[in-house]
Each structure stands twice: as structure tokens, then as C-alpha cells.
């Protein structure tokens, strides 16, 4: 299933993420994960010409992993420390600040990239689960 993002997509995807986190007993990750997801989705809306992407929400034994993949080969760039009131360029800094791990993986064929982040859950709300993936939308073939 293709997922094409628009200006209000982040709100809808936060709702979906919140529902999964609640059902998985990982509500404590909500604020951090929603903010990081919003930043990655906003990057697709602003910088990917066709606004199409894959979104994968993955329950991990230690917490949560979210991947946003698109067919734009350009890697995201952090702001060069521009003016204090600049409207853009801080998204990657925010993702890095609110998650436990994050990064970008260019596809081997050079046709796109996957942006991802991980948030560690506290306690044992997720038990011995080996991982459960939820593919919210896809545009790439593996």
C-alpha cells in the first residue's frame, strides 16, 4: 500500500503511533516518539517531490523502532547553525535529542533512503516479545 503524505498527515500518523504504543504498554514513549515521527514525516512532506514513503512501526524487545523510507536519494542535512529564528533545519537535532538512537541508511541501489529512530521503554511492559512490525504504508520493494 502506498502512503502519500500531505500537510496534515503527521497528526493522523501520531494517532496511529499512539494507539500502538498504548496497546503495547509503552505509553511512556508517546511524547518522544510522536515528536520524532512528526519530524521525519515533515521532512518527507518538505523534501520528497512525490511525498510518498513507507512507514514501519516496529515493536522491539527493548522498545520501539520507527522507519520512514522514501525514494529521494538526497540525505537529510542538519542546519549549519544559522540564525536563531530560522524556521527549518532543526528537525534532525530534535530527533537526536528525544530518541535513544537515530540515523539514515541510503538504499544499496541509491534510489532512496530510510530514516529511523529507536526509543527504549522502561520496565518490562513488553515482556519477551521478539518484535512485531506494523507496516503502515509502503512504496519500495525489497
C-alpha positions as CSV (number, residue, x, y, z in Angstrom):
1,X,0.0,0.0,0.0
2,X,1.4,3.4,-0.9
3,X,1.3,6.2,1.6
4,X,1.4,9.7,0.2
5,X,1.8,12.4,2.8
6,X,0.2,15.8,3.0
7,X,0.3,18.8,5.3
8,X,-1.9,17.1,7.9
9,X,-0.5,13.6,7.7
10,X,1.7,13.9,10.8
11,X,-1.4,14.4,13.0
12,X,-3.0,11.2,11.7
13,X,0.2,9.2,11.9
14,X,0.7,10.3,15.5
15,X,-2.7,9.0,16.3
16,X,-1.8,5.6,14.8
17,X,1.5,5.5,16.7
18,X,-0.2,6.5,20.0
19,X,-2.7,3.6,19.5
20,X,0.1,1.1,19.0
21,X,2.1,2.3,21.9
22,X,-0.9,2.1,24.2
23,X,-1.8,-1.4,23.1
24,X,1.9,-2.4,23.6
25,X,2.0,-0.9,27.1
26,X,4.6,1.6,26.1
27,X,2.7,4.8,26.8
28,X,5.7,6.4,28.4
29,X,7.3,6.7,24.9
30,X,4.4,8.7,23.5
31,X,5.7,12.2,23.6
32,X,9.2,11.4,22.4
33,X,8.1,9.0,19.6
34,X,5.4,11.3,18.4
35,X,7.8,14.3,18.1
36,X,10.4,12.3,16.3
37,X,7.8,10.8,13.9
38,X,6.5,14.3,13.2
39,X,10.0,15.5,12.3
40,X,10.6,12.6,9.9
41,X,7.2,12.9,8.2
42,X,7.7,16.6,7.9
43,X,11.0,16.0,6.1
44,X,9.1,13.8,3.5
45,X,6.4,16.5,3.0
46,X,9.0,19.2,2.5
47,X,11.8,17.5,0.7
48,X,10.5,14.4,-1.2
49,X,8.9,15.5,-4.6
50,X,6.2,12.9,-4.7
51,X,5.7,12.9,-0.9
52,X,5.5,9.1,-1.0
53,X,7.0,6.9,1.7
54,X,7.0,3.7,3.7
55,X,6.3,3.9,7.4
56,X,7.2,0.9,9.6
57,X,6.4,0.9,13.3
58,X,8.3,-2.0,14.9
59,X,7.8,-3.2,18.5
60,X,11.2,-4.4,19.8
61,X,12.1,-6.2,23.0
62,X,13.8,-3.1,24.3
63,X,11.2,-0.6,23.0
64,X,10.2,0.9,19.7
65,X,11.8,1.4,16.2
66,X,10.2,3.6,13.6
67,X,11.4,3.7,10.0
68,X,10.4,6.2,7.3
69,X,11.7,5.3,3.8
70,X,11.4,7.3,0.6
71,X,12.6,7.3,-2.9
72,X,14.6,10.5,-2.7
73,X,18.3,9.7,-2.7
74,X,19.3,13.0,-1.0
75,X,20.3,12.5,2.6
76,X,18.8,15.0,5.2
77,X,21.1,17.7,6.4
78,X,21.3,19.5,9.7
79,X,21.2,23.2,9.9
80,X,24.6,24.8,9.7
81,X,23.8,26.8,12.9
82,X,22.1,29.6,11.1
83,X,20.0,32.3,12.6
84,X,18.2,31.7,15.8
85,X,14.8,32.3,14.3
86,X,15.3,30.1,11.2
87,X,12.2,28.0,10.6
88,X,14.0,25.0,9.2
89,X,17.0,22.8,9.8
90,X,16.4,21.7,13.4
91,X,14.4,18.6,12.8
92,X,17.3,16.2,12.9
93,X,18.6,17.9,16.1
94,X,15.2,17.3,17.6
95,X,15.1,13.7,16.6
96,X,18.5,13.1,18.0
97,X,17.6,14.9,21.3
98,X,14.4,13.0,22.0
99,X,15.3,9.4,20.9
100,X,17.8,6.9,22.1
101,X,19.2,6.2,18.7
102,X,18.6,7.5,15.2
103,X,20.1,7.5,11.7
104,X,19.7,7.4,8.0
105,X,20.5,4.4,5.7
106,X,20.9,5.0,2.0
107,X,19.5,2.2,-0.1
108,X,22.1,-0.1,-1.8
109,X,20.7,0.8,-5.2
110,X,21.0,4.5,-4.5
111,X,17.3,5.1,-5.2
112,X,16.3,6.3,-1.8
113,X,16.9,6.2,1.9
114,X,15.4,5.0,5.2
115,X,15.4,7.4,8.2
116,X,14.8,5.7,11.5
117,X,14.8,6.2,15.3
118,X,14.6,4.0,18.4
119,X,13.2,4.7,21.8
120,X,13.9,2.4,24.7
121,X,11.0,1.5,27.0
122,X,11.4,1.5,30.8
123,X,10.4,-1.6,32.8
124,X,9.1,-4.9,31.4
125,X,5.9,-3.8,29.7
126,X,6.8,-5.7,26.5
127,X,7.9,-9.0,28.0
128,X,9.8,-11.5,25.9
129,X,8.4,-10.3,22.6
130,X,10.8,-10.9,19.7
131,X,9.4,-8.0,17.7
132,X,6.2,-7.1,16.0
133,X,6.2,-5.0,12.9
134,X,3.3,-2.8,11.7
135,X,3.7,-1.7,8.1
136,X,1.6,1.4,7.8
137,X,2.3,2.1,4.2
138,X,4.9,1.2,1.6
139,X,6.2,2.4,-1.7
140,X,9.5,0.5,-2.1
141,X,10.1,-3.1,-3.0
142,X,12.7,-5.1,-1.0
